[in-house]
Structure formats: C-alpha cells, structure tokens
C-alpha cells in the first residue's frame, strides 16, 4: 500500500526544536499513533522506520520523533534525562492535538516504551498502549554503562560508549531515574496494554515484560517476539511487531478517531494502494478492507475480487432478511447460512432464470444462492422462507437494476 512520509518539527519539553516524521497511509487515516524510540537511538532506526511504515500501510498515521539531543533534533543530550524524555513525548502529543489529531495509540521501544508508560496517563485521548522490549524500571538503562557509574558519581559526568558512539552522561541523569516508579504508573494507566518482548533479549530481559504485564489492569496482552534482538534490527521482526500492534489495536481505536477527514458515515471509499496491478484499499466507516484479483488474472490475491464483494452483499443481505422475517413470525430457526457463487453463462442456458433473461443474446451474470436453514422447520415454512429470500434488497437491486451516477472529483490540497 502506498504511503507517504513528511518532515515535521515542534518544540520539545526543554524548548529545543525536535525533528519528526509523519508517516501517512494512502487515503484517510483510521487513527493516529505516536512512536517513541529507544535510548540513544533515533526516529530513523530500522525498528522505528519499519514499524511506522507497516502501521501506515494498515491505515494508521504515525508520528515518530527524535528526543532532545538525538538524531536531527536540537539540544544537548548531556542535559537530558528521563523526565525530559517524558516531557518531549507530551509535547509531541500537544503538537498532534493542535495540528493533526491526538494519538489514540502510543507505542514505545525500550526506554521509549518506559517513557510511554510514564506519560500514558496524561494523554486522555489514548486508548491503547504498546511497548516493545520496555524495562519495568527506568533505572534499568544504567546497566548499559554500569562500568562508568563510579566516574559519573565521583566526577559528576562521564563519557560512555553506547552502540559504538560516545555520549556524555551526567549525574543528574542518574538522580532523575530514582524519581520514577513505572510499575505504579502502569497500574494506574487504565488503558489497553500490549507488551511485546523477545525471550532472548540480552539487553532488557523478559522478566521486565512479566513485571509490566502483572502490574497492568485488563485489558492486557502479551506477545513473544521469539528470536528477535533488542533493537528489532531485522526488518521482518519490526514488520511482524507492527502487524501484531495494528491487529490488536483495532479493538480499541474509536471509529470517530479519523475526525473531520473521515468519509461520510455510509460512503465507501476505494483507492489504489500502489501494490500490484489491482490491489485497492476499501474504507467503510471504521472498517478497512482490501480488494484484489486472483493471481491467475494478474492480481496478488490479497483480498476478495469485486464480484466476490457483490456475492458477499447478496449473501449477507439474504441472511439478514431471513432473520428479520423469522423473528417477526416467531419461526424457530437456529441459524441461516448462504453460499453464493457467480458465473457468466449464455442467456439461453441460464438455469432458473426468467424468460426475459433467457431471451437475451450473449452471456449474462448468474448468481447461484444456496440457502441452508438450520433448525426444526417444516417443508411449507422452508418454502416460504426461500420466497422471502428473494425480497432481500440487494437481490432486488441485482435483479431489477440500479442507476449509477459518475461524478469527477478533482484532487485538492496539492494531491496528484
């Protein structure tokens, strides 16, 4: 699915200019998410880039930013601490609230996950929180430079090597960590929580995930990332994590989340994704689907074909019509099920068709609908129910024809 990424910036918690990217889906976002990167990382590491891109392809717009003093953001890293990270994150929320939409989904990786857990209670619009390889205690981060703690305590600061790069860590950074008790914040969060953790993570052990999960109130979920490393440096691991997050968050994202950019309540929007020849993204209110064609005709088979959707409409409408009638008449039917097939046949060979259709030349579309009535129902009632099936509104539209009006809508706002 085609997505776009644009540069944005905003003021951080300490006043520095923070660099960020907004990954947008093709079409209208179904929700917005905010991603916080790992300790001394940046918004552009593999995990951040792949997760944001995968979520955008799933219809969720993602803002990812560099904390103060890291990546392309201004400010001195040495003057930052965990509190400033949380402040930067809340400033990102303020920016989104004012210019886009407040995030419904908060995502954090490693210490960024700890910052998300600390800040989540201050983001009332957020309904779901996902953390990847997050420590249960912000102070866990000192293990990355444990050999330098003595110098930091004695001298007030020290240069440490992290992931091959030199950073200055001040004593105030250590002192600030002592003021944060994440487990208490998690217990008070009152939001849906997803914890993703690799059992073989050598940086943040799985016991951290256990503590976070135990502290959280339901709804909460845990997903193992199997043999992924701490940084999710393999793109396939990051894409897998994003897919899990997107599927899990679906339950907790408000249909109204897309705000003023949402389609009309009963409008259907269909837009090419740019993947393959035929793949299209289908937006129906809060629902996101794919339409495609089989591989045999040049598609990628990632979704039903247009005629499949037409068959779905006929089958669903039939069941709904039968259920309304059965309930109204007090007919005890356990369940209705419908199997619909479609084919193009010569009009003269159209079995079960009207004389008008069989009198046509060439081929016609023929839908065969096989209705199963589950329950102890007599033959006369079964025959009546089959008659009622023909009253389904979609059946009538297909059999009687419909008017289709086509109107061109010109792109706006610089769209191509």
C-alpha positions in Angstrom: 0.0 0.0 0.0 1.4 3.4 -1.0 2.3 5.6 2.0 4.0 9.0 2.4 6.4 10.4 4.9 6.8 14.1 5.6 9.1 16.0 7.9 7.6 18.0 10.7 9.1 19.7 13.8 7.9 21.1 17.1 9.2 22.5 20.4 10.4 19.9 22.9 10.0 19.8 26.7 13.1 21.9 27.3 12.4 24.3 24.4 14.7 22.6 21.8 13.5 22.1 18.2 12.6 18.4 17.8 12.7 16.8 14.4 10.0 14.3 13.5 8.4 12.4 10.6 4.7 11.8 9.9 4.1 8.5 8.1 0.7 8.7 6.4 -1.4 5.9 4.9 -2.9 6.1 1.4 -6.3 7.8 1.9 -7.7 8.9 5.2 -6.1 7.6 8.4 -8.2 5.5 10.6 -6.3 6.7 13.7 -3.1 8.4 14.7 -0.2 6.9 16.7 2.9 8.3 18.4 6.1 6.3 18.4 8.9 6.8 20.9 12.3 5.4 20.0 14.9 3.5 22.2 17.7 5.0 24.4 20.2 7.0 22.4 18.5 5.8 19.1 16.6 8.0 16.6 13.4 8.1 14.8 15.1 6.6 11.7 16.4 3.3 13.1 15.2 0.2 11.4 12.6 -0.6 14.1 11.1 2.9 14.1 11.1 3.2 10.3 9.7 -0.3 9.6 7.0 -0.2 12.3 5.8 3.3 11.3 5.7 2.2 7.6 3.8 -1.0 8.3 1.3 0.8 10.5 0.8 3.4 7.8 0.1 0.6 5.3 -2.5 -0.7 7.8 -4.2 2.7 7.8 -2.7 4.2 10.9 -0.8 7.5 10.6 2.3 7.6 12.8 4.4 10.4 14.2 8.0 9.4 15.2 10.4 12.0 16.6 13.9 12.4 17.9 14.3 13.1 21.6 16.2 16.2 22.6 19.9 16.0 21.6 19.4 12.9 19.5 19.1 12.3 15.7 18.2 15.5 13.9 16.8 17.3 17.0 18.5 20.3 18.6 19.7 20.4 22.2 22.4 18.8 24.3 21.9 15.1 25.1 24.0 15.6 28.2 21.4 17.9 29.7 18.5 15.5 29.2 17.1 12.8 31.4 14.1 10.5 31.7 11.9 13.4 32.8 12.9 15.4 29.7 12.1 12.4 27.5 8.6 12.2 29.0 8.2 16.0 28.6 9.3 15.7 24.9 6.7 13.0 24.4 3.9 15.1 25.9 5.0 18.0 23.6 4.7 15.7 20.7 1.1 14.9 21.8 0.4 18.6 22.1 1.6 19.1 18.5 -0.5 16.3 17.2 -3.5 17.5 19.2 -3.2 21.0 17.7 -2.2 20.1 14.1 -3.3 16.6 13.3 -5.2 14.6 15.9 -4.3 13.4 19.4 -2.9 9.9 19.3 -5.2 7.1 20.2 -2.3 4.7 20.1 1.0 5.2 21.9 4.0 3.0 21.0 7.4 2.9 22.7 10.5 0.9 22.2 12.9 0.1 25.0 13.4 3.3 27.2 10.9 4.9 24.8 8.5 2.3 26.0 9.2 3.3 29.6 8.5 7.0 28.6 5.3 6.0 27.0 4.2 4.1 30.1 5.1 7.1 32.3 3.2 9.5 30.1 0.2 7.5 29.0 -1.9 8.6 32.0 -1.5 12.2 30.8 -2.9 11.5 27.3 -6.7 11.1 27.8 -7.3 10.6 24.1 -5.0 7.5 24.0 -7.0 4.3 24.4 -4.2 1.8 23.6 -0.5 1.5 24.6 2.0 -0.9 23.0 5.5 -1.3 24.4 8.4 -3.3 22.8 11.3 -4.5 24.9 10.5 -1.9 27.6 12.2 -2.0 31.0 9.9 -2.3 34.0 12.1 0.3 35.8 13.6 3.3 34.0 16.7 2.9 36.1 17.4 -0.4 34.2 19.0 1.8 31.5 22.1 2.3 33.7 23.1 -1.3 33.0 24.2 -0.1 29.6 27.0 1.9 31.2 27.4 0.2 34.6 31.2 0.3 34.3 31.1 4.1 34.2 28.9 4.7 37.2 31.7 5.3 39.6 33.2 8.0 37.5 29.8 9.6 37.0 29.1 9.7 40.7 32.6 11.0 41.5 33.1 13.5 38.7 29.5 14.5 38.1 29.7 13.3 34.5 31.5 10.8 32.2 31.7 10.0 28.5 30.3 6.5 27.9 30.2 4.3 24.8 26.8 3.2 23.7 26.3 1.2 20.5 29.7 2.4 19.3 29.0 6.1 19.9 30.2 8.4 22.6 27.7 10.1 24.9 28.1 12.3 28.0 26.0 11.1 30.9 25.7 13.4 33.9 24.9 12.6 37.5 21.6 14.4 37.2 20.5 11.7 34.7 21.1 9.0 37.4 19.4 11.1 40.1 16.3 11.7 37.9 15.8 8.0 37.3 15.3 7.4 41.0 12.2 9.6 40.9 10.3 7.3 38.5 8.4 4.2 39.6 6.9 2.8 36.3 5.1 -0.1 37.8 2.9 2.3 39.8 2.1 4.3 36.7 1.2 1.1 34.8 -1.2 0.0 37.5 -2.9 3.4 37.3 -2.9 3.7 33.5 -6.4 2.3 32.8 -5.7 1.8 29.1 -5.5 -1.3 26.9 -1.9 -2.6 27.0 0.1 -4.7 24.6 3.6 -6.0 25.8 5.9 -7.3 23.1 9.1 -8.9 24.2 11.7 -11.3 22.9 12.6 -14.1 25.4 16.2 -14.0 24.1 16.6 -10.2 24.5 20.1 -9.7 26.0 19.5 -6.0 26.8 16.1 -6.0 28.5 15.3 -9.4 30.0 11.9 -10.9 29.7 11.3 -10.6 33.4 10.7 -6.9 32.7 7.8 -7.8 30.5 6.5 -10.0 33.2 6.5 -7.2 35.8 4.8 -4.7 33.4 2.2 -7.3 32.5 1.5 -8.2 36.1 1.1 -4.6 37.1 -1.3 -3.7 34.4 -5.1 -4.0 34.7 -7.1 -5.7 32.0 -7.4 -5.5 29.0 -3.8 -6.5 28.5 -2.0 -8.8 26.1 1.5 -10.3 25.8 3.2 -11.4 22.5 6.5 -13.1 22.2 8.9 -11.8 19.5 10.7 -15.2 19.5 14.3 -14.8 18.5 14.2 -11.0 17.7 17.1 -8.9 19.1 16.5 -5.9 21.4 16.7 -3.3 18.6 14.5 -5.3 16.1 17.3 -4.8 13.7 15.9 -7.4 11.3 13.1 -5.7 9.2 11.0 -8.8 9.3 10.8 -8.6 13.1 9.8 -5.0 13.1 7.2 -5.6 10.4 5.8 -8.6 12.4 5.6 -6.4 15.5 3.8 -3.7 13.6 1.3 -6.2 12.2 0.5 -7.5 15.7 0.1 -4.0 17.0 -2.2 -2.9 14.2 -4.4 -6.0 14.5 -4.5 -5.8 18.3 -5.3 -2.0 18.4 -8.2 -2.4 16.0 -10.4 -3.3 19.0 -9.5 -0.2 20.9 -9.5 2.5 18.2 -12.5 4.7 18.1 -14.4 4.8 14.8 -14.6 8.5 15.3 -10.9 8.7 15.5 -10.3 9.9 12.0 -12.1 13.2 12.8 -13.0 15.7 10.1 -11.2 13.7 7.4 -13.4 10.6 7.9 -15.5 9.5 5.0 -19.3 10.1 5.2 -20.9 7.6 7.6 -22.4 5.5 4.7 -19.9 6.3 2.0 -17.5 3.7 0.7 -14.1 4.9 -0.4 -12.0 2.7 -2.7 -8.4 3.8 -3.5 -5.5 2.1 -5.3 -2.7 1.2 -2.9 0.1 1.1 -5.5 0.9 -2.6 -4.6 0.4 -4.8 -7.6 -1.9 -4.1 -10.5 -5.3 -4.4 -8.9 -5.0 -4.1 -5.1 -7.3 -1.4 -3.6 -7.9 -0.2 -0.1 -11.6 -0.1 0.9 -12.7 2.2 3.6 -16.2 1.8 5.0 -16.6 4.0 8.1 -14.3 2.4 10.7 -13.7 -0.7 8.7 -10.6 -1.3 6.5 -10.5 -4.0 3.8 -8.6 -4.9 0.7 -9.9 -5.7 -2.8 -7.8 -7.5 -5.4 -7.9 -10.1 -8.1 -6.7 -13.7 -8.2 -3.1 -14.4 -9.2 -4.3 -16.1 -12.4 -5.6 -12.8 -13.8 -2.7 -10.7 -12.7 -3.6 -9.8 -9.1 -1.9 -10.7 -5.9 -4.9 -12.3 -4.2 -4.7 -10.1 -1.0 -8.4 -9.6 -0.9 -11.7 -10.6 -2.4 -12.5 -9.6 -6.0 -15.2 -7.0 -6.8 -17.6 -9.8 -7.8 -16.7 -11.6 -4.5 -17.8 -8.5 -2.6 -21.0 -8.4 -4.7 -21.6 -12.1 -3.7 -20.9 -11.1 0.0 -23.5 -8.4 -0.2 -26.1 -10.8 -1.6 -25.4 -13.5 1.0 -25.3 -11.1 4.0 -28.4 -9.3 2.9 -30.2 -12.7 2.4 -29.4 -13.9 5.9 -30.4 -10.6 7.5 -33.7 -10.5 5.6 -34.5 -14.1 6.6 -33.5 -13.5 10.2 -35.8 -10.4 10.4 -38.7 -12.4 8.9 -38.2 -15.5 11.1 -38.0 -13.4 14.3 -41.1 -11.4 13.3 -43.1 -14.5 12.6 -41.8 -16.5 15.6 -40.2 -19.2 13.5 -37.6 -21.1 15.5 -34.5 -21.1 13.2 -31.2 -21.7 14.8 -29.1 -20.2 12.1 -29.2 -19.3 8.4 -26.2 -19.7 6.1 -25.9 -18.8 2.5 -23.3 -19.9 -0.1 -23.2 -17.6 -3.2 -21.3 -18.4 -6.5 -21.1 -16.2 -9.6 -20.5 -17.1 -13.2 -21.2 -15.8 -16.7 -23.3 -18.1 -18.8 -25.1 -18.0 -22.1 -28.5 -16.5 -21.6 -30.2 -19.4 -23.2 -28.5 -21.8 -20.8 -29.3 -19.7 -17.7 -30.9 -22.3 -15.3 -33.6 -20.9 -13.0 -33.6 -17.5 -14.8 -36.7 -15.7 -16.1 -37.9 -15.9 -19.7 -36.9 -12.3 -20.2 -33.2 -13.1 -19.3 -33.2 -16.3 -21.3 -34.4 -14.4 -24.3 -31.3 -12.2 -24.3 -28.3 -12.7 -26.6 -24.8 -13.3 -25.4 -23.8 -14.0 -21.8 -25.4 -12.9 -18.6 -24.3 -12.8 -15.0 -25.8 -15.6 -12.9 -25.6 -15.7 -9.1 -26.5 -19.0 -7.5 -27.6 -18.7 -3.9 -27.7 -21.9 -1.8 -29.6 -21.3 1.5 -29.3 -23.6 4.4 -31.9 -23.4 7.2 -30.6 -24.8 10.4 -33.5 -25.9 12.7 -36.6 -28.0 13.0 -38.7 -26.3 10.4 -41.5 -27.9 8.3 -41.4 -28.0 4.5 -44.1 -25.4 3.9 -42.2 -22.9 6.1 -38.9 -23.7 4.4 -40.6 -22.9 1.0 -41.9 -19.7 2.4 -38.5 -18.7 3.7 -37.0 -19.2 0.2 -39.6 -16.9 -1.2 -38.7 -14.3 1.4 -35.0 -14.6 0.4 -35.9 -13.1 -3.0 -37.2 -10.0 -1.1 -33.7 -9.1 0.1 -32.9 -5.5 -1.0 -29.6 -6.5 -2.6 -31.4 -9.3 -4.6 -33.9 -6.8 -5.9 -31.1 -4.3 -6.8 -29.3 -7.0 -8.8 -32.4 -8.4 -10.5 -34.1 -5.0 -11.2 -31.0 -3.0 -12.0 -29.7 0.2 -10.5 -28.8 3.7 -11.7 -25.1 4.6 -11.3 -24.2 8.3 -11.5 -20.5 9.1 -12.1 -19.1 12.5 -11.0 -15.5 13.6 -11.3 -13.9 15.0 -8.1 -10.7 17.0 -8.7 -7.8 16.4 -6.3 -7.3 19.2 -3.7 -4.6 20.3 -1.4 -1.7 19.6 -3.8 -2.7 15.9 -4.3 -1.6 14.4 -7.6 
